[in-house]
Amino acid sequence: MIRDPSTRSSVRASWEVRHSRNVAVGNCNVATFVGGFNQSGVRDLCFNVILVSAYSVLEEVLQALRDEAVFPCKSSKLVALLAASTSGLPWHDWPRIEEGRNKRNQSVHDRA
């Protein structure tokens, strides 16, 4: 858990903003299935917005935990933070975390 109350509050606020936006995007995603409107591109876009938002908050949390010396890491990049965090955090389903990060990267970096 993030010890610094100010940082914890900031991350919580980030999650609440993203969560409320993700609910709206999720509703958009559900709407693509209603009434025969079946556009896979729209569903993919909705899913990717939610995925990117979630990993953005995860990155903020990992940076805060790194700053509090929960684990050492010189980088602020998500891939490095995730790798370094395995020494100090009890991840429960690491393959899924990596799978999500890879899907996030595909949605953000591989689209031209």
Order of alpha helices (4+ residues) and beta strands (2+ residues): alpha-alpha-alpha-alpha
